[in-house]
Amino acid sequence: MIMMLMFFRLVQLVTHRLPALS
């Protein structure tokens, strides 16, 4: 369950960085 939480946080970080990169 902890791994899922970490993965979710990583996805959120990437999602927030994607629009900024574009």
N, CA, C and O atoms as a GROMACS GRO file, in nm:
protein
   88
    1MET      N    1   0.084  -0.121   0.000
    1MET     CA    2   0.000   0.000   0.000
    1MET      C    3   0.088   0.126   0.000
    1MET      O    4   0.055   0.228  -0.061
    2ILE      N    5   0.199   0.117   0.069
    2ILE     CA    6   0.290   0.235   0.074
    2ILE      C    7   0.346   0.263  -0.067
    2ILE      O    8   0.360   0.378  -0.108
    3MET      N    9   0.376   0.156  -0.138
    3MET     CA   10   0.432   0.174  -0.272
    3MET      C   11   0.331   0.246  -0.362
    3MET      O   12   0.368   0.332  -0.443
    4MET      N   13   0.205   0.211  -0.347
    4MET     CA   14   0.101   0.274  -0.429
    4MET      C   15   0.095   0.424  -0.397
    4MET      O   16   0.080   0.507  -0.487
    5LEU      N   17   0.106   0.456  -0.270
    5LEU     CA   18   0.100   0.597  -0.229
    5LEU      C   19   0.217   0.674  -0.289
    5LEU      O   20   0.202   0.786  -0.339
    6MET      N   21   0.335   0.612  -0.284
    6MET     CA   22   0.454   0.678  -0.340
    6MET      C   23   0.438   0.697  -0.490
    6MET      O   24   0.475   0.801  -0.545
    7PHE      N   25   0.384   0.596  -0.556
    7PHE     CA   26   0.365   0.604  -0.701
    7PHE      C   27   0.265   0.715  -0.734
    7PHE      O   28   0.283   0.790  -0.830
    8PHE      N   29   0.160   0.723  -0.653
    8PHE     CA   30   0.057   0.827  -0.676
    8PHE      C   31   0.119   0.965  -0.663
    8PHE      O   32   0.088   1.056  -0.740
    9ARG      N   33   0.207   0.979  -0.564
    9ARG     CA   34   0.271   1.110  -0.541
    9ARG      C   35   0.362   1.144  -0.660
    9ARG      O   36   0.370   1.260  -0.703
   10LEU      N   37   0.429   1.044  -0.712
   10LEU     CA   38   0.518   1.066  -0.826
   10LEU      C   39   0.437   1.110  -0.948
   10LEU      O   40   0.476   1.202  -1.021
   11VAL      N   41   0.324   1.043  -0.970
   11VAL     CA   42   0.238   1.078  -1.083
   11VAL      C   43   0.188   1.222  -1.069
   11VAL      O   44   0.184   1.297  -1.166
   12GLN      N   45   0.150   1.258  -0.946
   12GLN     CA   46   0.100   1.394  -0.923
   12GLN      C   47   0.210   1.496  -0.954
   12GLN      O   48   0.185   1.601  -1.013
   13LEU      N   49   0.330   1.463  -0.912
   13LEU     CA   50   0.443   1.555  -0.934
   13LEU      C   51   0.467   1.572  -1.084
   13LEU      O   52   0.486   1.684  -1.133
   14VAL      N   53   0.466   1.461  -1.156
   14VAL     CA   54   0.488   1.466  -1.302
   14VAL      C   55   0.375   1.543  -1.370
   14VAL      O   56   0.397   1.621  -1.462
   15THR      N   57   0.254   1.519  -1.323
   15THR     CA   58   0.138   1.587  -1.383
   15THR      C   59   0.148   1.738  -1.364
   15THR      O   60   0.108   1.815  -1.451
   16HIS      N   61   0.200   1.778  -1.250
   16HIS     CA   62   0.213   1.922  -1.223
   16HIS      C   63   0.330   1.982  -1.302
   16HIS      O   64   0.331   2.100  -1.335
   17ARG      N   65   0.428   1.896  -1.330
   17ARG     CA   66   0.547   1.944  -1.401
   17ARG      C   67   0.522   1.946  -1.552
   17ARG      O   68   0.584   2.024  -1.625
   18LEU      N   69   0.433   1.860  -1.598
   18LEU     CA   70   0.406   1.850  -1.743
   18LEU      C   71   0.359   1.984  -1.800
   18LEU      O   72   0.419   2.032  -1.896
   19PRO      N   73   0.255   2.044  -1.745
   19PRO     CA   74   0.205   2.172  -1.798
   19PRO      C   75   0.311   2.282  -1.789
   19PRO      O   76   0.316   2.370  -1.876
   20ALA      N   77   0.393   2.278  -1.688
   20ALA     CA   78   0.497   2.381  -1.672
   20ALA      C   79   0.605   2.363  -1.778
   20ALA      O   80   0.665   2.460  -1.824
   21LEU      N   81   0.629   2.238  -1.816
   21LEU     CA   82   0.733   2.211  -1.915
   21LEU      C   83   0.686   2.254  -2.055
   21LEU      O   84   0.765   2.305  -2.135
   22SER      N   85   0.560   2.233  -2.082
   22SER     CA   86   0.505   2.266  -2.215
   22SER      C   87   0.515   2.416  -2.239
   22SER      O   88   0.474   2.464  -2.344
   0.00000   0.00000   0.00000
